[in-house]
Amino acid sequence: MSLTFYTNPMSRGQIARWMLEEVGQPYDQVLVEYGPEMKSGDYLAINPMGKVPALVHDGHVVTEAAAICAYLADAFPEAQLAPTAQERADYYRWLFFTAGPLEQAITNKSVFKLEPDAKQQATAGYGSYEAAVDAIEYAVSGKEYVCGDRFTAADVYVGSSVDWGLQFGTLPTRPAFEAYAERLRQRKAYTKAKAIDQELIAAQQGS
């Protein structure tokens, strides 16, 4: 079995690394620098978007952090991170919501400073930033994890978005977000993955 992880520590690769640590399988790491290396022919052959993260598992390429989380959960069922039949609806609902409408809403508001007016909200998949934030708050309220009382791969992706949002102010501080993020920060795989990426970031900044 070969598992090769292409990443940059200052990227969404942090999400995929957390998932890899949750799975607990050995993997090879390839660091890809922003700029010419990430847009090189060799790397574009892996990910035509020229972005990280990317995962190659026994010759099969998976890109997009949410897809990597779901793929790894299915590829390594012994980690018990894939949904049960009863969990499947919430699992897919909130995994795809976070990767789609929520990320679009946050990016448009925080990065591009764009907010749809009342008419445009009918066309925008996320409606409004406030609606998207309220929806993800609903997803993590009144239960331990996205699917209920059990941690799944959906929590790696949804949790990363909430954790990042609180850290960098792209999500408002709300009790449900803070409680959910704090539960996730206690996981051994989370702390191990963060330590690896923080060390890599420090090395990059020191070079």
NUVEXFI-324674 format. One record per atom (N, C-alpha, C): x, y, z. Coordinates in steps of 0.2 Angstrom, whole numbers, plus 2048, in hexadecimal, padded with zeros to 3 digits. Last residue first. Layout:
XYZ...
***
This chain:
84589682384A89581E84B89B81983B89882C84289982E84789882983089582683189C82783889D82A83188782583188B81F83289282083188383283788282E83788682882588783682A88A83983188983581E87E82E81D88582D82388983082287283482387382D82387A82B81C87384082387284082587483980E87483D81187984081987984080D86783880C86C83480F87383680F85F84481385E83E81386483980586484C80C86584E8108648487F98608467FB8678468028688487FA8528477FA8568407FC85D8417F98518557FF84F8517FF85284B7EC8578587F285A85B7F98578577E484E8507E485584F7EA8588517E78418567E984284F7E984A84D7E18448637E98438627EB84485B7D68518677D784A8637DF84A8627D385D86B7D58588707D785186D7CD8648617D48668637D78618687C08608627C485D85D7CB85E85E7BB86786D7BB86086D7C085D8687BC8748687C087286E7C086A86E7B387585E7BA87585C7BE8738627A78748657A986F8607B086F85F7A888086D7A88798707AA87486C7A888A8637AE8898687AE88286B79C88885D7A28878597A888685E79388A86779388486479988386079689886A79789386F79788C86C79F8A185E79889F86179A8998657A78AD8557A78A985B7A08A785E7A58AB8437A48AF8497A58AA84F7B28A78387AC8A583B7AB8A98417BE8AD8357B98AD82F7B28AA8317C88AE83F7C28B383F7BD8B38397D18A58417D38AB83C7CD8AF83B7CC89C84A7D389E84B7D48A58477BF8998457C089C84C7C789F84C7C38938397BE8998397BF89D8407CA88883D7CD88D8397C98938397BF8818437C58828477C98888437B687F8387B488383E7BB8858427BE87882F7BB87E82D7B98828337C186D8377C78718357C48788337B48678397B886A83E7BE86E83C7B186382C7AD86882F7B186B8347BC85982B7BB85F8267B78658297BB8518367C18548347C185A8307AE84E8367B085283B7B785583A7AD84482C7AA84B82B7AC8508307B38398327B783D82D7B484482C7AC83A8437AD83783C7B183B8387A88368537AC83A84F7AD83684879783485979D8318577A183685278B83A85D79083986279683686078884284E78584085478B84085A78F84784378A84184278783F84879785184879285384278D84D84279685085A79A85085479485184E78E85186679685286679985385F78085D86578385686478B85786577C86A86477886586877A85E86778386F85578087185B77C86B85E78886E84878D86C84E78A86D85577F87384078286C83F78686A84577C88084477787A84577A87384478788583F78688584678188084878588483178A88083478A88083C77A88D83077988682E77F88283278089983477A89783877988F83678889B82978B89A82F78689783477F89C81E78489681E7878958257798A88227758A182177989B8227838B18217808B082877C8A98277868B181378B8AF8187888AD81F7788AA80A77C8B080D7818AD81277889F7FF7738A48017778AA8047818967FA78189780177C89C80377E8977EC77D8907EF77D8917F77768A57E677C8A27E977A89C7ED7698A87E276D8A47DD7738A17E17648AF7ED7608AA7EA7648A57E576D8B97EF76D8B37F47698AE7F176A8C37E676F8BE7E476F8B87E97608CA7ED75E8C67E67638C17E57678CF7F87618CB7F975F8C77F27798CE7F37738D17F576D8CC7F67878C57F97828C67F477C8CA7F77968CC7FC7918CA7FF78B8CB7FB7A88CC7FC7A28CC7F879C8C97FC7B58CC7FF7B18D18027AB8D27FE7BE8C17FD7BC8C67F77B88CB7F97C08BC80A7C68BD8057C48C28007B48BC8117BA8BD8157C08BF8107A98B98087A98BF80D7B08C180F7AE8AF8007AB8B57FD7AB8BB8027B28A58097B78A88057B48AF8027A68A28107AB8A58147B08A980F79E89D80579C8A38097A18A780D7A68928017A48987FC7A289E8007A588A80D7AC88D80A7AB89380679788880D79B88B8127A188E81079488180079188880279588B8087A087680179D87A7FC79B8817FE7A587080C7AA8718077A787580179987081479F8748167A487581079186880D78F86F80E79587381079885C80D79785F80779586780879785981B79D85981779D85D81178985981D78D85F82079585F81D78484E81578185581578685A81878C84381978D84681278A84D81278884282778F84282579084581E77A84282777E84882A78584882877983582077683C81E77984282178082B82778282D82177F83481E77D82683378182C83378282F82D77781A83177381F83477782683478181382B77B81482777781A82A79181B83078C81683078681882C79E82382879882382B79481C82B7B082082C7AA8218277A482182B7B881E8367B78258357B282682F7BF81283A7B881383C7B681A83C7CB80C8367CB81283A7C481583D7C780282E7C98008347CA8068397C68078217C08078257C180582D7CD8108177D080D81D7CA80C8227C681580D7CB81180B7CE80D8117BC81D8137BA8178107C081380E7C58278187C082481D7BE81D81A7CB82C80D7CF8288127CA8248177C08328077C382D8037C78288097BD83D80F7B883780E7BB83180B7C984480F7C68428157C183C8147CA8478017CF8438047CC84080B7BE84F7FF7BE8497FC7C48447FF7C385A8077BD8578097BD8508067CE85E7FF7CF85C8067C98588087D38597EF7CD85D7F37CD85A7FA7D784A7E87D88517E97D28537ED7DF83A7E57D983E7E87DB8457EA7E482E7DA7E58357DC7DE8377DF7EB81E7DB7E58227DA7E68297DE7F78187DF7F681A7D87F081E7D77F58157ED7F680F7E87F58127E17F08257EE7EF81E7F17F08197EC7F48357F07F582F7EB7F58297EF7ED8447F27EF83E7F57EF8397F07F08567F57EE8507F07F184A7F47EA8667FB7EE8607FB7EC85B7F57F28707EE7F286B7F37EC86C7F87F18737DC7F08757E37F186F7E87EF8727CE7F58757D17F58777D87E586C7C87E48727CB7EA8767CE7EA85F7C57EA8647BF7E886B7C27F48567CE7EE85A7CF7EE8607CA7FD84E7C77FA84B7CD7F384F7CE8028567BD8008507BB7FC84C7C18068617C47FF8627C07FD85B7BE81285D7C880D85D7CD80685E7CA81985D7BC8198577C08138577C581886A7B78158657B481485E7B88148757C58198727C081586C7BD80E87D7CE80B87D7C881087A7C381687B7DA80F8797DA80B8797D38228817D582187A7D781A8777D781F88F7D382088A7CE8208837CF8148907E18178937DC81988E7D68178887F181388C7ED81788F7E781E8777F281E87E7F381A8827EE81A8697F981986C7F38198747F482085A80181E86180281F8657FB81984B80381D84F7FE81B8567FF81A83D80D81884480D81D84780781382D80F81883180C81683880B80B82581D80B82881681182C81580381882680981C82480881F81D7F381C82E7F78188297FD81C8287EA8238367EF81F8397F381B8357DE82B8357DE8248327E48208357E383683B7DD83383E7DD82B83B7ED83A8327EF8388397E983483D7E583D8277EA8388277EC83582E7DE84882D7DA84282B7DF83C82A7E885182E7E584F8347E18498327EC8538207F084F8257ED84D82B7E085981B7E28528197E784F81E7E28658227DC8618237DD85A8217EE86A81D7ED8698247E78648267EB86D8107EF8678117EF8658197E787A80F7E28758117E586E8127F78818147F288080F7EC87B8138058818198018878197FB88681480B87581680987681C80487C81D80686D80780A87280A80787481080785C80080486280480986880480384C7FC8068527F98038587FD80683C80180284280380684880080482C7FD8088327FC8048387FD80481C80080082180280482780280380B7FB8078117FB8028177FC8047FA800800800800804806800
***
